[in-house]
């Protein structure tokens, strides 16, 4: 009887030890598991998307106006933003001073995410712009007329980290259609731009950024006219 009791106790102790060891041992990550982006690696201008479930609020001021955006991490490889902009200069064609606004929805998809190397990102941004005629490249003679434009931005961004900062470069193109109501002007247009930028991490929740872009816009009329374009923005990011 004593031998049976001893063997029963020994079996229970062994089973309890084995169960505790299984619970304390972490489950190994699958070899083909999808890498995620941590909050520390994410960037609003670079090529690493906002981490899944995270939310970022950021705003920028410069030329041709100022903007605010809410960006939400959808998955480990994609995020979406909702941006509102106020303009005092032409955002699409030329350098004319003008007033108006825009709404846009940037959708970012990571092509390559590296913590210590070069990351790559695709950005698709449908937008709508409305304001004075010169805001969308209209003739200054119709500056007080209503002008509007619809289109999509397509961007490829590449970035890498240097200490606590993200350095970015890329290329962008815009394809759209614009109309000046009173002048009867309506035509498709497209742009081609190069961009550079930097985002510096100040604390775990805040970053500062600068972004500069420049290129040319082609406007289809009775002929193809070209106009230089430029954008610059300084801003702050807050991660919720």
N, C-alpha and C positions, 0 to 999 in steps of 0.2 A: 504493500500500500504506500509506504514511504517513497519507494522507488518510483511508482507511478505519479505520485504528487510532484516529486522533484522533476521528472521528465515533462509534466504538463506545464509547470512554472517556467522551465527553461524554454519550451516552445513558444509560450506567450511573450517572453522577453525578447526572443529572437525575432518574432514577427513584428513586435512593436518597434524594434530598432531598424528593421528593414523598411517599414513604412515611413518612419521619420527621415531616413536617408533619402528616400524617393521624393518626399515633399521638399526637402532642403536643396535638392539638386536641380538647377535651372534647366528648363527645356532647351535643348540646342536649337539654334536658328537654322531653318532650312537653307540648303546651299543656294537655292534659286529664289529666296525671299527677296521682295522688292525693297531696296534701300529707301529709307525715309529721310526727311529733312528736319533737323532739330531747330528749335527757336533761335539758337545762337547762329546757325548757318543761314537762315532765311534772309531774303533781301527783297526790297520793293523795286529796285532798279537793276539788280544783278540777275544772274541766271538760276539762282536757287529759289524755288517757290516758297510761299508761306507754309509752315508746317500744318499738317492736317488738323483741323479743329481750331487753329489759332486765328486771331483777328488782328488786323493792323489798321490803324488810322494814320493818315499822313496828308500833308498839305505842302504846296509849293508856290513860290512867288518869283516872277521874272518877266520874260518876254515870250509870248505876247499877252500874258495875263496871269491869273492865279487860279488855283484849283484845290479841291479837297477830294479825298477818295477813301472809301471803306473797302478793304481787301480781306477775303475770307479763304482760308485753306480748305480745299475740297477733298483732296487725297494727298498721298505722299508725292505726287508728281503733277498736281494741277491746282491752281487757285483762280478766283474770279474777283473782279473789282467793280465798283460802282462809283463813277467819277462825275462831278459837276464842275464846270469851268466858267469863269467870267473873263472876257477879253476886253482889252483896250488897244489891241493891235491885231493885224490879220494873221490867223494861225495856219492858213493853208497856202496862200499865194501872196508873195510880195511882203512889203514892210509898211504898208499904209496903217495909220492910226485909225481905229474903228472900234465900235462898241457892240457887244453881243454876248452870247453864251453858248454852251454846248453841254450835252450829256453823252457819256460813252461807257462801254462795258468791256474793259480789258480782260481777256481770257488767256491765261498763261499755262503752257504745257512744257514740262521739263523734258529735254531731249537727252541730257546727260547731267548728272549731279555728282560732283566730286567735292569732298571736304578739303582736300589738299591740292587739287589740280584744277583744270579748266572745265567749267560747267557751261552748258549750252541750253538755250531756251527759245521757244517759239511763242510769239504773242500775236493774237488776233483781236482787234478792237473795233467793233462797229460803233459808229458815232453819228450824231446829228448836230449841226451847227446852224444858228439863226441869229440875225442881227442886221447891221447896216450893210449896204451893197459891197463896200470895199472889204468887209470882213471875209467875203468869199471870192475876192478877186474881181469884183465889179468895177466898172469905170468910175473915176472920182466924180464925174458929172452927175452920176446917179447915187451919190454918197448917202443921201437921206432915204433912198428906196430900201425896201425890204429884200434881203438876200438870205438864202439858206442853202445848205449842202448836206448830202447824205453820202456815207462812204464807209470804207473799212481800212484800217491800218494793218499792215503785216510786218512784223519785226523779227529779226534773229539777233539774239543777244548772247554774248559770251562774257564770262567773268571768272575771276580768281580772287582768293583772299591773300592779303598781305597784313599779317598780324591781326589787328581788330578791324580792318577796313576791307571793303569789297571794291575792286576796280572792274569797270565794265566797258566794253566796246561792242559796237554792233552796226547793223544796217537796217533801214526801214523803207517801206514803200507804201504810198496811199493811193487807192483807186476810188474815185467818187464821181458824183454828179452834182452840179451846182446851178442855181437859178437866181437871177435878179428880176424881181417881179415887174416893176414899172418899165424897165429897159427892154424887156422881152429877151434878155440874154439867158441862155441855158446851154450848158455844154458839159461833157465829161472832162475830167482832169486826172492827172496822176503826179506823184512826187517820188523822188529818190533822195534819201538822206543817209548820212553817216552820223554816228553818235558816240559819245564817250561820257563817262560819269564815275562818281565815287560815292560810297556810302560808309560813314564812319560810325562805329558802335561807341556810344557814350556810356550807357549803362545797360543792364539786362533788358530794359524796356524801351529805351530811346536811342535813336540814331539821327544823324544829320546827313543830308545828301546834296549833291550837285550833279546836274545833267545838262549837257550841251549837245545840240544837233544842228546840222546845216546841210543844205543841198539845193536842188532845183525842182520847180514845179512846171509841168507842161500842161497848157490849157488849150483844148481843141476849140477853135473858132472856125473862121474861113481859112485860117492858117494855124500852124502850131507856133505859139509864142512861149518863151521860157522866162521864168522869173525866179530869182534867188529867194530862199527862205532860210530862216534861222530861229532856233528856240533855245532858251536857257532858263533853268529853274533851280532855285535854292529852297530847301525845305527841311522839315522835321518829321520823324516817324515815331509813333508810339504803339507798342505791342500790348494788346489787352491780355 
